[in-house]
Amino acid sequence: MEPMTDSTYLILLSLLEPRHGYAIMKGISDMTHDSVSIGPASMYTILKKLEKKGDIRLKEDKDRKKIYVITDQGKADLVKEVERRRMFYEAGRSLLNGDRVDVYGI
């Protein structure tokens, strides 16, 4: 699996509950305490890629709004990405604390 961009990561996190486009943008803004905003053009480009990859699916609600839903594959990819980012976080914390991090297995 190729590493996710921050925008893709945040979009998938926001889709742990089904949402329409504006709610995705609002959810990301809320989740990041307004430190990250993703514009509509970028968001819809990413959503199309995620749908094509099978990480999300699209459905319409009764008001004909497009609702995006994360798939099981999308959740599995998200879990892998969370683990990858956790590894980087832990290495960074260790280095900042003056600990040696065995990056190369030496």
Secondary structure, DSSP 8 states (H G I E B T S, - for coil): -----HHHHHHHHHTTS-B-HHHHHHHHHHHTTTS----HHHHHHHHHHHHHHTSEEEEE-TT--EEEEE-HHHHHHHHHHHHHHHHHHHHHHHHHTT----SS--
